[in-house]
Amino acid sequence: MGVAAAQLTSNFRAVQDVVSGGVTVVAVIKADAYGHGAALCAAPLLAGGAEWFGVTDVAEGVDIRRNLRKSSKVPEVENSPSILVMCGMEPADAADALRYGLTPVVWTPEHIAALDAAATEAGHEVRVHVEVDTGMARQGATVGAELDEVFEALKTARWVRCEGLMTHLCSAEVAGAPSTEAARGRFERAAGQTLAAGVRPRFVHVGNSSAVDEASTLQWLRRQADLLGASCMVRPGLALYGYCLPLQGDTSVFPALRARLRPVMTWEAPVIGLRDIDAGATVGYGASFIALRPMRLALLPVGYADGFRREASSGMGDGWVMLRGRRAPVVGRVSMNLTVVDVTAGAEVRVGD
């Protein structure tokens, strides 16, 4: 399995071009860079201009920081680039967040108290981004009393500074979605609360890959940033690796980003065996495939344990692989570590291909 670094940075720059100047792009490499390998992706993204990374949790942020510090391409600044911890923080993680210069997303007074205690011990401040729940009912303080409690906690904290105000949209890929309009309204009220509390974040951010592709959310977000005297951020994840969800809803909305992206992963496995079978022979678990004619089969050392989904089995998802420039259909069930494909037709396949 390999990642094309040049294509990865090209996708990152495509996002930069679409959002244009003045918008900071957070390169989201959470969940091990969507399975692409965060250690493989972080260094080329940094070299390609990324100043922010988005990770799942503090442990993932620590790993990224350590790996980048070992890389010769990383600037000498101790905590460059900035690393946003996107999926919450347990109080026990606060010390590592300070030690490794991470930027946690927070939404409760307890988050702030834990960070302030760790920052007091460390003797330096920590920046946080406050998340607002605008309709996902996952992370974030709801507009009103909950958000006010977070701002009160920030006022009493000695070492915690609000650097960002953010939310997440549930239907960013649906142009004109009523849920998006409702979320925008809630975020606008949150922006008003932020001003009333005397909090002045440096950044506001809402958009994921689909929001960048759909474009109208970014236009709206610029207005919210102006209101707060802040700059815009976007948080593309899937787009970095070459994909965007198809836009739905208003058919007049043209995708701004998707056509400029290219997949970055190449996944290869060698043929480790060949077998000829007669009509009537069965293949794989459950004898779910019965040959209707003589066939030539190739064996590949890859299966669902490696991420080649069991749903690609014949009769289920009817998956296929590419061999010598042709599709080779999956035959039978995908096993844990092995998959059989049909190479009866086309060019001769050899062990090692």
C-alpha positions in Angstrom: 0.0 0.0 0.0 1.5 3.4 -1.0 0.6 7.0 -0.8 1.5 9.4 -3.6 2.9 12.4 -1.7 2.8 14.7 -4.8 -0.9 14.0 -5.3 -1.6 14.5 -1.6 -0.1 18.0 -1.6 -1.9 18.7 -4.9 -5.2 17.9 -3.3 -4.3 20.2 -0.3 -3.5 23.0 -2.7 -6.7 22.5 -4.6 -8.6 23.1 -1.4 -6.5 26.2 -0.8 -7.2 27.5 -4.3 -11.0 26.9 -3.9 -11.2 28.7 -0.6 -8.8 31.4 -1.8 -6.6 33.7 0.3 -7.2 34.5 3.9 -8.7 31.1 4.8 -6.6 28.7 6.9 -6.9 25.0 5.8 -6.7 22.4 8.6 -5.4 19.2 7.0 -7.4 16.6 8.8 -5.3 13.5 9.3 -7.4 11.9 12.1 -8.0 8.2 12.2 -4.5 7.5 10.9 -5.2 9.8 7.9 -8.4 8.0 7.0 -6.4 4.8 6.9 -3.7 6.2 4.6 -1.1 6.4 7.4 -0.8 9.6 9.3 3.0 9.3 9.6 3.2 8.9 5.8 0.9 11.9 5.1 1.9 14.5 7.7 5.4 15.3 6.5 4.5 15.9 2.8 1.5 18.0 3.8 3.7 20.1 6.0 6.2 20.5 3.2 3.3 21.4 0.9 2.2 24.3 3.1 -0.1 22.9 5.8 0.2 24.9 9.0 -2.6 23.1 10.9 -3.4 19.4 11.3 -6.6 17.9 12.7 -6.4 14.7 14.7 -8.8 12.5 16.6 -7.5 12.7 20.2 -4.6 13.6 22.3 -2.8 10.3 21.8 -3.0 10.7 18.1 -1.7 14.3 18.4 1.2 13.2 20.5 2.2 10.6 17.9 2.0 13.2 15.1 4.1 15.7 17.0 6.7 13.1 17.8 6.9 11.9 14.2 7.2 15.5 12.9 9.9 16.4 15.3 11.9 13.5 14.0 11.5 14.7 10.4 14.2 16.8 8.9 11.6 18.8 6.9 9.9 20.2 10.0 10.7 23.8 11.0 12.8 24.3 14.1 9.8 25.9 15.9 9.0 23.6 18.8 5.2 23.3 18.2 4.9 24.0 14.5 2.6 23.1 12.9 -0.5 23.6 15.1 -2.4 20.4 15.9 -6.2 20.6 16.6 -7.6 17.7 18.7 -11.0 17.4 17.2 -12.8 14.7 19.1 -12.8 15.7 22.7 -10.4 15.3 25.6 -10.4 13.4 28.8 -9.2 15.3 31.9 -6.2 12.8 32.2 -5.0 13.9 28.7 -4.6 17.6 29.7 -1.0 17.3 30.7 0.0 15.7 27.4 -2.0 18.3 25.5 0.2 21.0 27.2 3.4 19.0 26.9 3.1 18.5 23.2 1.6 21.9 22.3 -1.8 20.6 21.1 -4.9 22.7 20.6 -7.9 20.9 22.2 -11.6 21.3 21.1 -13.6 22.0 24.2 -17.3 22.4 25.1 -17.6 22.0 28.8 -16.3 23.9 31.9 -14.7 20.6 33.0 -12.5 20.6 29.9 -11.4 24.1 30.7 -10.8 23.3 34.4 -8.6 20.3 33.5 -6.6 22.3 31.0 -6.2 25.2 33.3 -4.8 23.0 36.1 -2.3 21.4 33.7 -1.3 24.8 32.3 -0.8 26.1 35.8 1.6 23.3 36.5 3.3 23.8 33.1 3.5 27.5 33.6 2.2 28.5 30.1 -1.1 29.1 28.5 -3.0 26.7 26.2 -5.2 27.7 23.3 -8.6 26.0 22.8 -11.3 26.0 20.2 -14.9 26.1 21.6 -17.3 23.9 19.7 -21.0 24.8 19.4 -23.7 22.1 18.9 -25.8 23.3 16.0 -27.8 20.2 15.4 -25.5 17.1 15.5 -26.2 16.4 19.2 -22.6 15.0 19.5 -20.0 17.4 20.6 -20.4 21.0 21.5 -22.2 23.4 23.9 -25.7 24.2 22.9 -26.5 27.9 22.3 -27.7 29.7 25.4 -27.0 28.6 29.0 -24.4 25.9 28.1 -22.4 28.1 25.9 -22.5 30.9 28.6 -21.1 28.4 31.1 -18.2 27.7 28.9 -17.5 31.4 28.4 -17.7 31.9 32.2 -15.2 29.1 32.7 -12.9 30.8 30.2 -13.1 34.1 32.1 -12.1 32.5 35.4 -9.3 30.3 33.9 -5.9 31.9 34.2 -4.1 30.0 31.4 -6.8 28.9 28.9 -7.4 31.1 25.8 -10.1 30.8 23.3 -8.5 30.7 19.8 -11.4 29.4 17.8 -15.2 29.0 17.6 -16.4 26.1 15.6 -19.3 23.8 14.7 -20.0 20.8 12.4 -22.7 20.4 9.9 -24.8 17.2 9.5 -25.7 17.7 5.8 -22.9 19.7 4.3 -23.1 17.7 1.1 -26.8 18.6 0.6 -27.1 22.0 -1.2 -29.9 24.0 0.4 -30.5 21.5 3.2 -33.0 22.9 5.8 -30.8 21.3 8.5 -27.9 23.5 7.3 -30.0 26.6 7.4 -31.0 25.8 10.9 -27.4 25.1 11.9 -26.3 28.4 10.5 -29.0 30.2 12.5 -27.8 28.6 15.7 -24.2 29.4 14.9 -25.1 33.1 14.3 -26.7 33.2 17.7 -23.6 31.6 19.2 -21.5 34.3 17.5 -23.6 36.9 19.1 -23.1 35.2 22.5 -19.4 35.2 21.9 -19.3 38.9 21.3 -21.5 39.6 24.3 -19.1 37.5 26.5 -16.2 39.6 25.3 -14.5 36.6 23.7 -12.6 37.3 20.6 -11.5 34.1 18.8 -8.8 34.3 16.1 -10.6 31.7 13.9 -14.1 30.5 13.1 -14.7 27.3 11.3 -17.5 25.1 10.1 -16.6 23.6 6.7 -15.5 20.0 6.0 -14.7 18.7 2.5 -18.3 18.8 1.4 -18.8 22.3 2.6 -15.9 23.5 0.6 -17.2 21.6 -2.4 -20.7 23.1 -2.0 -19.3 26.6 -1.5 -22.2 28.6 0.0 -21.3 27.7 3.6 -17.9 29.3 3.1 -19.5 32.5 1.8 -21.8 32.6 4.9 -18.9 31.8 7.2 -16.9 34.8 6.0 -19.6 37.0 7.2 -19.6 35.4 10.6 -15.8 35.8 10.8 -16.1 39.5 9.9 -18.6 40.0 12.7 -16.2 38.5 15.2 -13.1 40.1 13.7 -11.7 36.6 13.0 -10.3 34.6 10.2 -12.0 31.6 8.5 -10.8 28.1 8.8 -11.9 25.0 6.9 -11.3 21.3 7.9 -11.0 19.1 4.8 -10.4 15.4 5.4 -11.7 13.2 2.7 -10.8 15.7 0.0 -7.1 15.4 0.9 -7.2 11.8 -0.1 -8.9 12.4 -3.4 -12.7 12.2 -2.7 -15.8 14.2 -2.0 -19.3 13.0 -1.4 -21.6 13.6 -4.4 -23.5 16.8 -3.9 -27.3 16.4 -3.4 -30.2 18.7 -3.2 -30.2 21.8 -5.4 -29.1 20.6 -8.8 -28.0 24.1 -9.9 -25.1 24.0 -7.4 -21.9 23.0 -9.2 -19.2 21.2 -7.2 -16.3 23.6 -6.6 -13.7 21.1 -5.6 -14.4 17.5 -6.5 -13.2 17.6 -10.1 -9.8 18.8 -9.0 -9.1 15.9 -6.7 -7.2 12.6 -7.4 -6.9 9.5 -5.2 -3.6 9.3 -3.4 -3.5 5.6 -2.4 -2.3 2.7 -4.5 -3.0 -0.7 -3.1 -1.2 -3.7 -4.6 -0.9 -7.4 -3.8 0.9 -10.1 -5.7 -0.7 -13.2 -7.2 0.6 -16.1 -5.0 -1.1 -19.0 -6.7 -3.0 -20.1 -9.8 -5.6 -22.9 -10.1 -7.7 -24.4 -12.8 -11.1 -25.8 -11.8 -13.8 -27.7 -13.6 -17.5 -26.9 -14.0 -19.3 -27.8 -10.8 -16.4 -27.0 -8.5 -17.1 -24.8 -5.4 -15.0 -21.9 -4.2 -14.5 -20.5 -0.8 -16.4 -20.6 2.5 -19.9 -21.9 2.4 -19.4 -23.2 -1.1 -21.2 -20.0 -2.1 -19.8 -20.0 -5.6 -20.3 -22.9 -8.0 -18.4 -22.8 -11.3 -20.7 -23.0 -14.3 -17.7 -23.7 -16.7 -14.0 -24.5 -16.5 -12.2 -21.5 -14.9 -8.7 -20.3 -14.0 -8.4 -18.7 -10.6 -5.7 -16.5 -9.0 -5.1 -16.3 -5.3 -4.3 -13.0 -3.6 -2.8 -12.6 -0.1 -5.3 -10.0 1.0 -8.6 -10.2 2.8 -11.0 -8.4 5.1 -8.3 -8.3 7.9 -6.4 -6.0 5.5 -9.4 -3.8 4.7 -10.6 -5.6 1.5 -14.2 -5.8 2.6 -16.0 -9.1 2.9 -18.9 -7.3 1.2 -16.8 -7.6 -2.0 -17.5 -11.3 -2.1 -19.3 -12.6 -5.2 -23.0 -12.5 -4.9 -22.8 -9.8 -2.3 -20.9 -6.8 -3.6 -19.4 -8.5 -6.7 -16.0 -6.9 -6.1 -13.1 -7.0 -8.4 -9.4 -6.2 -8.7 -7.2 -5.0 -11.6 -4.8 -7.6 -13.1 -2.8 -6.8 -16.2 -5.1 -3.9 -17.0 -8.3 -5.9 -16.8 -11.0 -6.4 -14.1 -10.7 -9.8 -12.3 -14.0 -10.5 -10.5 -13.9 -11.8 -6.9 -14.9 -15.5 -6.8 -16.5 -16.8 -3.6 -16.2 -15.1 -0.2 -13.4 -12.8 0.7 -11.5 -14.6 3.5 -9.6 -13.0 6.4 -6.3 -13.0 4.6 -7.0 -14.5 1.1 -9.1 -13.6 -1.9 -9.7 -15.6 -5.1 -10.4 -13.9 -8.4 -11.4 -15.0 -11.9 -8.6 -14.7 -14.5 -10.1 -17.1 -17.1 -10.5 -14.3 -19.7 -7.8 -12.0 -21.0 -4.1 -11.9 -20.9 -2.1 -14.7 -19.2 -1.7 -14.1 -15.5 1.4 -15.3 -13.7 2.4 -15.9 -10.1 4.0 -12.6 -8.9 1.8 -10.3 -11.0 
